[in-house]
């Protein structure tokens, strides 16, 4: 099997979610560090425009969004499972809530002036301005939750999560870790990164112990890889077979037609290509790039929209 190549940056919470999954499944991986703000020319060559972090590359297959990346890692290493029975559906639903509602609440809480240097490192005023402009464009200029609202909401969510760990449960849904634990964890990890504000976790001791237990999973074995080498890997590889996915048509678009795919919530950067997968849980398009060659870019169905060109 080709190497698992993660395109990420160190302080990305969603990247931490996947890095910890590598540790959970004991999967060796290659690390390509990308800029936290646009432009990202080498990543764009692979994705065709998708700009959110992280992205998983497996040869010439490019996987976008951590929900789909988790499914890919599950196929590569089914055990231990991210979706243990009988809580599979509940785990996926809780993970979706954490990746959206909980995450944006945490963002509103941690991006206070006292914590920003801990999240972004020392930045010049020009760099800070560039970061703010980049994230505003990424959100489509939608307003962010105020710190006051985020603080109040976050305290409620933390108590609820703490309650889920009552009766000595090791993980949120029982004795086994699941996708829900990794999705909630990356939000807690980001709170801890915002050191001056991390004391909010002191009021939820069971949850704080769980955070330490999750952190102990680690990232397993990684090796640095240059962005240029990752592009060479894509050019020298052939994407995996796409004909094994049952065709699910909800758009009146046939395989082989040109489409654009982009998120439904933020970072509305469309990726255009030839539709090669339209499955119950996944879209994928084939596209060509002078740097990356012919690649297949994959997206989860939930959270993304497809339009015929």
C-alpha positions as a LaTeX table, in Angstrom:
\begin{tabular}{lrrr}
\hline
Residue & $x$ (\AA) & $y$ (\AA) & $z$ (\AA) \\
\hline
Unk1 & 0.00 & 0.00 & 0.00 \\
Unk2 & 1.27 & 3.54 & $-0.73$ \\
Unk3 & 2.38 & 5.70 & 2.18 \\
Unk4 & $-0.15$ & 7.63 & 4.23 \\
Unk5 & 0.84 & 11.27 & 3.71 \\
Unk6 & $-0.78$ & 13.90 & 5.93 \\
Unk7 & $-0.70$ & 17.52 & 4.78 \\
Unk8 & $-1.14$ & 19.56 & 7.96 \\
Unk9 & 0.30 & 22.20 & 10.28 \\
Unk10 & 1.21 & 21.75 & 13.92 \\
Unk11 & $-1.44$ & 23.93 & 15.60 \\
Unk12 & $-4.37$ & 22.67 & 13.49 \\
Unk13 & $-6.96$ & 21.04 & 15.77 \\
Unk14 & $-8.47$ & 18.89 & 13.02 \\
Unk15 & $-4.96$ & 17.72 & 12.15 \\
Unk16 & $-4.47$ & 16.67 & 15.77 \\
Unk17 & $-7.63$ & 14.57 & 15.44 \\
Unk18 & $-6.06$ & 12.57 & 12.60 \\
Unk19 & $-2.58$ & 12.46 & 14.14 \\
Unk20 & $-4.09$ & 10.81 & 17.20 \\
Unk21 & $-5.95$ & 8.31 & 15.00 \\
Unk22 & $-2.60$ & 7.25 & 13.54 \\
Unk23 & $-1.49$ & 6.55 & 17.09 \\
Unk24 & $-4.68$ & 4.70 & 17.93 \\
Unk25 & $-4.34$ & 2.41 & 14.93 \\
Unk26 & $-0.51$ & 2.21 & 15.10 \\
Unk27 & $-0.16$ & 3.44 & 11.53 \\
Unk28 & 3.13 & 4.90 & 10.31 \\
Unk29 & 2.70 & 8.10 & 8.31 \\
Unk30 & 4.52 & 10.82 & 6.40 \\
Unk31 & 4.21 & 14.45 & 7.50 \\
Unk32 & 4.04 & 17.35 & 5.02 \\
Unk33 & 3.83 & 20.72 & 6.76 \\
Unk34 & 1.70 & 23.29 & 4.93 \\
Unk35 & 1.15 & 27.03 & 5.51 \\
Unk36 & $-1.72$ & 27.85 & 7.89 \\
Unk37 & $-3.02$ & 30.53 & 5.50 \\
Unk38 & $-3.38$ & 30.90 & 1.76 \\
Unk39 & $-1.69$ & 30.71 & $-0.67$ \\
Unk40 & $-0.92$ & 27.00 & $-0.47$ \\
Unk41 & 0.29 & 26.29 & $-4.03$ \\
Unk42 & 1.53 & 22.74 & $-3.50$ \\
Unk43 & $-1.59$ & 21.65 & $-1.63$ \\
Unk44 & $-3.84$ & 23.36 & $-4.19$ \\
Unk45 & $-2.09$ & 21.41 & $-6.94$ \\
Unk46 & $-3.25$ & 18.21 & $-5.24$ \\
Unk47 & $-6.76$ & 19.26 & $-4.21$ \\
Unk48 & $-7.75$ & 21.57 & $-7.04$ \\
Unk49 & $-8.68$ & 24.37 & $-4.64$ \\
Unk50 & $-9.89$ & 22.75 & $-1.42$ \\
Unk51 & $-8.04$ & 24.59 & 1.33 \\
Unk52 & $-9.13$ & 23.17 & 4.67 \\
Unk53 & $-6.66$ & 21.28 & 6.88 \\
Unk54 & $-5.73$ & 18.43 & 6.99 \\
Unk55 & $-5.65$ & 16.51 & 3.72 \\
Unk56 & $-4.64$ & 12.85 & 3.42 \\
Unk57 & $-2.76$ & 11.68 & 0.36 \\
Unk58 & $-2.48$ & 8.01 & $-0.56$ \\
Unk59 & $-0.56$ & 7.87 & $-3.82$ \\
Unk60 & $-2.70$ & 9.76 & $-6.34$ \\
Unk61 & $-5.81$ & 9.65 & $-4.14$ \\
Unk62 & $-6.46$ & 12.84 & $-2.18$ \\
Unk63 & $-8.92$ & 12.66 & 0.73 \\
Unk64 & $-10.56$ & 15.81 & 2.08 \\
Unk65 & $-12.30$ & 16.32 & 5.44 \\
Unk66 & $-11.49$ & 14.38 & 8.60 \\
Unk67 & $-14.81$ & 12.48 & 8.55 \\
Unk68 & $-13.80$ & 10.80 & 5.29 \\
Unk69 & $-10.14$ & 10.47 & 6.31 \\
Unk70 & $-11.31$ & 8.53 & 9.38 \\
Unk71 & $-13.22$ & 6.13 & 7.12 \\
Unk72 & $-10.10$ & 5.65 & 4.99 \\
Unk73 & $-7.97$ & 4.81 & 8.03 \\
Unk74 & $-10.66$ & 2.38 & 9.16 \\
Unk75 & $-10.41$ & 0.58 & 5.80 \\
Unk76 & $-6.62$ & 0.47 & 6.04 \\
Unk77 & $-6.60$ & $-0.78$ & 9.65 \\
Unk78 & $-10.02$ & $-2.11$ & 10.76 \\
Unk79 & $-8.81$ & $-2.88$ & 14.28 \\
Unk80 & $-9.08$ & $-1.24$ & 16.71 \\
Unk81 & $-12.25$ & 0.21 & 15.23 \\
Unk82 & $-13.28$ & 3.85 & 15.29 \\
Unk83 & $-16.89$ & 2.66 & 15.02 \\
Unk84 & $-17.38$ & $-0.10$ & 17.63 \\
Unk85 & $-20.71$ & $-1.87$ & 17.79 \\
Unk86 & $-23.31$ & $-1.23$ & 19.09 \\
Unk87 & $-22.62$ & 2.53 & 19.28 \\
Unk88 & $-21.63$ & 3.11 & 15.64 \\
Unk89 & $-24.50$ & 5.42 & 14.76 \\
Unk90 & $-24.33$ & 7.31 & 18.04 \\
Unk91 & $-20.56$ & 7.72 & 17.71 \\
Unk92 & $-20.85$ & 9.19 & 14.21 \\
Unk93 & $-23.62$ & 11.55 & 15.30 \\
Unk94 & $-21.71$ & 12.78 & 18.35 \\
Unk95 & $-18.60$ & 13.23 & 16.21 \\
Unk96 & $-20.53$ & 15.34 & 13.70 \\
Unk97 & $-21.83$ & 17.55 & 16.54 \\
Unk98 & $-18.31$ & 17.94 & 17.95 \\
Unk99 & $-16.78$ & 18.81 & 14.57 \\
Unk100 & $-19.35$ & 21.53 & 13.99 \\
Unk101 & $-21.20$ & 22.93 & 17.03 \\
Unk102 & $-18.57$ & 22.20 & 19.67 \\
Unk103 & $-15.68$ & 23.24 & 17.43 \\
Unk104 & $-17.10$ & 26.65 & 16.56 \\
Unk105 & $-17.97$ & 27.27 & 20.19 \\
Unk106 & $-14.36$ & 26.51 & 21.13 \\
Unk107 & $-13.13$ & 28.84 & 18.37 \\
Unk108 & $-15.23$ & 31.65 & 19.81 \\
Unk109 & $-13.79$ & 30.95 & 23.26 \\
Unk110 & $-10.08$ & 30.51 & 22.54 \\
Unk111 & $-9.58$ & 33.37 & 20.08 \\
Unk112 & $-9.39$ & 35.98 & 22.79 \\
Unk113 & $-6.42$ & 38.41 & 22.81 \\
Unk114 & $-4.79$ & 36.81 & 25.84 \\
Unk115 & $-4.63$ & 33.38 & 24.18 \\
Unk116 & $-3.90$ & 34.19 & 20.54 \\
Unk117 & $-0.08$ & 34.15 & 20.93 \\
Unk118 & $-0.35$ & 30.62 & 22.34 \\
Unk119 & $-2.47$ & 29.49 & 19.38 \\
Unk120 & $-0.55$ & 31.16 & 16.57 \\
Unk121 & 2.90 & 31.84 & 18.00 \\
Unk122 & 4.65 & 35.20 & 17.77 \\
Unk123 & 3.25 & 37.08 & 14.78 \\
Unk124 & 3.99 & 40.53 & 13.44 \\
Unk125 & 1.02 & 42.90 & 13.06 \\
Unk126 & 1.12 & 42.25 & 9.30 \\
Unk127 & 1.01 & 38.48 & 9.84 \\
Unk128 & $-1.83$ & 38.83 & 12.32 \\
Unk129 & $-3.76$ & 40.93 & 9.83 \\
Unk130 & $-3.14$ & 38.35 & 7.10 \\
Unk131 & $-4.35$ & 35.53 & 9.37 \\
Unk132 & $-7.51$ & 37.45 & 10.26 \\
Unk133 & $-8.25$ & 38.21 & 6.61 \\
Unk134 & $-7.63$ & 34.60 & 5.63 \\
Unk135 & $-10.00$ & 33.22 & 8.25 \\
Unk136 & $-12.67$ & 35.84 & 7.48 \\
Unk137 & $-12.56$ & 34.79 & 3.83 \\
Unk138 & $-12.68$ & 31.15 & 4.88 \\
Unk139 & $-15.86$ & 31.77 & 6.91 \\
Unk140 & $-17.39$ & 33.70 & 4.05 \\
Unk141 & $-17.39$ & 36.72 & 6.41 \\
Unk142 & $-20.04$ & 35.07 & 8.59 \\
Unk143 & $-19.91$ & 36.49 & 12.13 \\
Unk144 & $-18.13$ & 34.50 & 14.81 \\
Unk145 & $-19.70$ & 33.78 & 18.19 \\
Unk146 & $-18.73$ & 36.35 & 20.80 \\
Unk147 & $-16.37$ & 35.32 & 23.59 \\
Unk148 & $-19.13$ & 35.86 & 26.15 \\
Unk149 & $-21.62$ & 33.61 & 24.34 \\
Unk150 & $-18.96$ & 31.03 & 23.60 \\
Unk151 & $-17.86$ & 30.89 & 27.24 \\
Unk152 & $-21.39$ & 30.33 & 28.50 \\
Unk153 & $-22.19$ & 27.70 & 25.88 \\
Unk154 & $-18.88$ & 25.92 & 26.32 \\
Unk155 & $-19.38$ & 25.52 & 30.07 \\
Unk156 & $-22.71$ & 23.79 & 29.40 \\
Unk157 & $-21.16$ & 21.48 & 26.80 \\
Unk158 & $-18.25$ & 20.60 & 29.07 \\
Unk159 & $-20.58$ & 19.62 & 31.91 \\
Unk160 & $-22.58$ & 17.41 & 29.55 \\
Unk161 & $-19.43$ & 15.69 & 28.32 \\
Unk162 & $-18.23$ & 15.27 & 31.90 \\
Unk163 & $-21.55$ & 13.62 & 32.76 \\
Unk164 & $-21.00$ & 11.12 & 29.93 \\
Unk165 & $-17.93$ & 9.84 & 31.78 \\
Unk166 & $-19.82$ & 9.06 & 34.99 \\
Unk167 & $-19.75$ & 5.57 & 36.52 \\
Unk168 & $-16.07$ & 5.17 & 35.70 \\
Unk169 & $-16.44$ & 5.05 & 31.90 \\
Unk170 & $-13.07$ & 5.32 & 30.18 \\
Unk171 & $-14.48$ & 6.79 & 26.99 \\
Unk172 & $-17.48$ & 8.90 & 26.07 \\
Unk173 & $-19.61$ & 6.00 & 24.88 \\
Unk174 & $-18.31$ & 3.18 & 27.04 \\
Unk175 & $-15.31$ & 0.94 & 27.46 \\
Unk176 & $-13.96$ & 1.45 & 23.91 \\
Unk177 & $-12.77$ & 4.60 & 22.20 \\
Unk178 & $-14.72$ & 5.69 & 19.11 \\
Unk179 & $-14.75$ & 8.40 & 16.47 \\
Unk180 & $-16.69$ & 10.51 & 18.98 \\
Unk181 & $-13.72$ & 10.58 & 21.37 \\
Unk182 & $-11.33$ & 11.81 & 18.67 \\
Unk183 & $-13.72$ & 14.52 & 17.47 \\
Unk184 & $-14.33$ & 15.84 & 20.99 \\
Unk185 & $-10.66$ & 15.49 & 21.90 \\
Unk186 & $-9.32$ & 17.79 & 19.21 \\
Unk187 & $-11.56$ & 20.56 & 20.56 \\
Unk188 & $-10.24$ & 19.98 & 24.10 \\
Unk189 & $-6.68$ & 19.90 & 22.74 \\
Unk190 & $-7.22$ & 23.35 & 21.24 \\
Unk191 & $-8.51$ & 24.66 & 24.58 \\
Unk192 & $-5.36$ & 23.36 & 26.28 \\
Unk193 & $-3.25$ & 25.04 & 23.60 \\
Unk194 & $-4.85$ & 28.35 & 24.61 \\
Unk195 & $-3.03$ & 28.12 & 27.95 \\
Unk196 & $-4.38$ & 31.25 & 29.70 \\
Unk197 & $-7.94$ & 30.02 & 29.09 \\
Unk198 & $-7.41$ & 26.29 & 29.71 \\
Unk199 & $-8.52$ & 26.56 & 33.34 \\
Unk200 & $-12.11$ & 26.15 & 32.17 \\
Unk201 & $-11.38$ & 22.40 & 32.18 \\
Unk202 & $-10.65$ & 22.39 & 35.91 \\
Unk203 & $-14.38$ & 22.38 & 36.65 \\
Unk204 & $-14.87$ & 19.07 & 34.80 \\
Unk205 & $-12.35$ & 16.67 & 36.41 \\
Unk206 & $-13.60$ & 13.50 & 34.73 \\
Unk207 & $-13.34$ & 15.15 & 31.33 \\
Unk208 & $-9.90$ & 16.52 & 32.14 \\
Unk209 & $-8.70$ & 13.03 & 33.10 \\
Unk210 & $-10.16$ & 11.71 & 29.85 \\
Unk211 & $-8.26$ & 14.37 & 27.88 \\
Unk212 & $-5.00$ & 13.19 & 29.45 \\
Unk213 & $-5.89$ & 9.58 & 28.68 \\
Unk214 & $-6.61$ & 10.42 & 25.03 \\
Unk215 & $-3.38$ & 12.42 & 24.71 \\
Unk216 & $-1.49$ & 9.33 & 25.88 \\
Unk217 & $-2.45$ & 7.55 & 22.66 \\
Unk218 & 0.22 & 9.57 & 20.86 \\
Unk219 & 0.90 & 9.91 & 17.13 \\
Unk220 & 2.83 & 6.66 & 16.51 \\
Unk221 & 5.62 & 6.89 & 13.90 \\
Unk222 & 5.93 & 9.79 & 11.50 \\
Unk223 & 8.59 & 10.91 & 9.07 \\
Unk224 & 8.96 & 14.33 & 7.48 \\
Unk225 & 8.35 & 14.60 & 3.75 \\
Unk226 & 8.76 & 17.63 & 1.53 \\
Unk227 & 5.80 & 19.04 & $-0.38$ \\
Unk228 & 7.77 & 18.60 & $-3.60$ \\
Unk229 & 8.31 & 14.91 & $-2.90$ \\
Unk230 & 4.58 & 14.47 & $-2.14$ \\
Unk231 & 3.81 & 15.94 & $-5.57$ \\
Unk232 & 6.27 & 13.48 & $-7.13$ \\
Unk233 & 4.47 & 10.63 & $-5.37$ \\
Unk234 & 1.17 & 11.79 & $-6.86$ \\
Unk235 & 2.63 & 12.11 & $-10.37$ \\
Unk236 & 4.24 & 8.67 & $-10.19$ \\
Unk237 & 1.12 & 6.92 & $-8.84$ \\
Unk238 & $-2.17$ & 5.73 & $-10.23$ \\
Unk239 & $-5.35$ & 6.37 & $-8.29$ \\
Unk240 & $-7.12$ & 3.38 & $-6.76$ \\
Unk241 & $-9.92$ & 1.68 & $-8.67$ \\
Unk242 & $-13.13$ & 3.71 & $-8.48$ \\
Unk243 & $-15.58$ & 1.23 & $-10.06$ \\
Unk244 & $-16.23$ & $-0.75$ & $-6.88$ \\
Unk245 & $-18.49$ & 1.92 & $-5.35$ \\
Unk246 & $-22.26$ & 1.45 & $-5.88$ \\
Unk247 & $-23.56$ & 4.45 & $-7.85$ \\
Unk248 & $-26.03$ & 6.61 & $-5.89$ \\
Unk249 & $-27.65$ & 9.33 & $-8.01$ \\
Unk250 & $-29.33$ & 12.18 & $-6.14$ \\
Unk251 & $-28.32$ & 14.99 & $-8.52$ \\
Unk252 & $-29.19$ & 13.73 & $-11.99$ \\
Unk253 & $-25.49$ & 13.66 & $-12.85$ \\
Unk254 & $-23.85$ & 10.67 & $-14.52$ \\
Unk255 & $-20.38$ & 9.33 & $-13.89$ \\
Unk256 & $-17.93$ & 10.95 & $-16.27$ \\
Unk257 & $-19.68$ & 14.32 & $-16.31$ \\
Unk258 & $-17.88$ & 17.44 & $-15.09$ \\
Unk259 & $-18.95$ & 18.70 & $-11.69$ \\
Unk260 & $-17.81$ & 21.06 & $-8.96$ \\
Unk261 & $-17.78$ & 20.07 & $-5.28$ \\
Unk262 & $-17.37$ & 22.36 & $-2.28$ \\
Unk263 & $-18.27$ & 22.49 & 1.43 \\
Unk264 & $-21.70$ & 23.61 & 2.56 \\
Unk265 & $-20.61$ & 25.50 & 5.69 \\
Unk266 & $-17.39$ & 27.45 & 5.10 \\
Unk267 & $-14.31$ & 27.64 & 2.85 \\
Unk268 & $-16.38$ & 27.73 & $-0.32$ \\
Unk269 & $-13.59$ & 26.87 & $-2.74$ \\
Unk270 & $-15.00$ & 24.63 & $-5.50$ \\
Unk271 & $-13.04$ & 21.71 & $-6.89$ \\
Unk272 & $-13.85$ & 20.84 & $-10.50$ \\
Unk273 & $-13.34$ & 17.53 & $-12.23$ \\
Unk274 & $-14.81$ & 14.42 & $-13.82$ \\
Unk275 & $-17.20$ & 12.62 & $-11.47$ \\
Unk276 & $-15.84$ & 9.11 & $-10.81$ \\
Unk277 & $-17.55$ & 8.24 & $-7.48$ \\
Unk278 & $-21.07$ & 9.09 & $-6.33$ \\
Unk279 & $-21.65$ & 6.67 & $-3.46$ \\
Unk280 & $-23.88$ & 6.75 & $-0.39$ \\
Unk281 & $-21.16$ & 8.42 & 1.68 \\
Unk282 & $-18.64$ & 9.78 & $-0.80$ \\
Unk283 & $-18.05$ & 11.88 & $-3.92$ \\
Unk284 & $-14.83$ & 11.87 & $-5.94$ \\
Unk285 & $-13.59$ & 13.68 & $-9.03$ \\
Unk286 & $-10.68$ & 13.00 & $-11.35$ \\
Unk287 & $-8.61$ & 16.02 & $-12.33$ \\
Unk288 & $-5.22$ & 16.85 & $-13.80$ \\
Unk289 & $-2.63$ & 19.36 & $-12.67$ \\
Unk290 & 0.79 & 20.23 & $-14.13$ \\
Unk291 & 2.46 & 19.69 & $-10.74$ \\
Unk292 & 0.48 & 16.74 & $-9.40$ \\
Unk293 & $-0.45$ & 14.89 & $-12.57$ \\
Unk294 & $-3.74$ & 12.95 & $-12.68$ \\
Unk295 & $-5.30$ & 12.60 & $-9.23$ \\
Unk296 & $-8.66$ & 11.63 & $-7.74$ \\
Unk297 & $-9.97$ & 13.99 & $-5.05$ \\
Unk298 & $-12.42$ & 12.48 & $-2.54$ \\
Unk299 & $-15.05$ & 14.18 & $-0.36$ \\
Unk300 & $-17.65$ & 12.95 & 2.12 \\
Unk301 & $-21.23$ & 13.42 & 0.98 \\
Unk302 & $-22.32$ & 14.97 & 4.28 \\
Unk303 & $-21.13$ & 18.55 & 4.55 \\
Unk304 & $-20.43$ & 18.96 & 0.83 \\
Unk305 & $-22.45$ & 19.96 & $-2.22$ \\
Unk306 & $-22.07$ & 18.90 & $-5.84$ \\
Unk307 & $-23.16$ & 20.79 & $-8.93$ \\
Unk308 & $-22.99$ & 19.87 & $-12.59$ \\
Unk309 & $-20.85$ & 22.19 & $-14.69$ \\
\hline
\end{tabular}
